[in-house]
Amino acid sequence: MKTVSITTRVNPDLKAQAEFLCEQMGLTLSTVYTMLLKAIVRTGSIPFEIKADSFYSEANQQHLRAAIARLEDGEGEEHDLVDVDNMGQ
């Protein structure tokens, strides 16, 4: 079967870590890329969940804006932590 090359740019430390882990599993990055592409074709989707960082969610941004306003008014706490997964419940 004829093959083609794919060129990607990635952080060298990330590549080294991935290569090390793949080697521990008896795989190469090339094999893993091929497995990923086959899974995408087979399922018609990315074969793992991709989610946006909840820090940038509108609910969290509203909370941050309100916390900043309270701090600017001399109220609130500097380390007001929120479980954004449970906001609005």
N, C-alpha and C positions, 0 to 999 in steps of 0.2 A: 504494500500500500504506500502510495506517495504521501509525503508529509511536507508541511511548511513550517517555517519558524515564526514565532510570536515574540516580539520585543516589548518588554514592560520596564518601567522605571519604578524602583522601590528602594526604600531606605536600606542601606547595606546591613545594618544590624538586624532588621526584621528578616531579610533574606537569609542571613547566617543562622538565625534562630530557627526559621522554618526548615532550612536544609538539614540542620542537626536533628530536629524532631522527625522529619521524614526519613532520615537515615536510620533512626531508631526503630522505625516501622518497616524498614526494608524497602523504602520507596525513594524515588527522586522527585524533585520539584516538577520535572517534565511529566512524570507519571501522574502526579497529583493534578496538574493543570488539565491533562487529558481526562482524568476522572471527573473533574469539575465540569468541563465542557460537555462530556457525555451525559452527565446528570441534568444539566440545563436543557439539552436537546430532548432527553427522555421525558422529563417532567414538564417542560415548557415554562419553567420558572427557575429562580435562584434556589438551590436546594437547602437553604438555611434562612432563618428569619433575619431580616434587616430592619432595624428600627432607628428612628431619629433619636438623638440624644435628648432626654427629657428636660435637660437644662434649658433648651431653646423652645420648649413648648409654650404656647400662649399662656396657659395657666401659671407656669412658673415665672414667666416674664412679668405677668401682672402682680404676682406675689412679690417679686423683687422690686418692682417700681413702688409698690405700697410700702415695703420695708424701708426703702431709701427715703421716701417721703416722711415716714415716721422718724427716722434718724435725723433728717434735716430739721424736723420740728422739735428735736430734743427728746423724742419718745422712742420706744421700741428697744430691742436688744441687738447688738452687733452680730451675735451668733444665733439668729433665729432660724433653726433648721426645720425643714418641712419634708414630709414624705409625699413627693409629687404624685406617686402612683395612687394615693388615696385622696387626693384633693377633690373637692366637689362632691364627696360622698357623705 
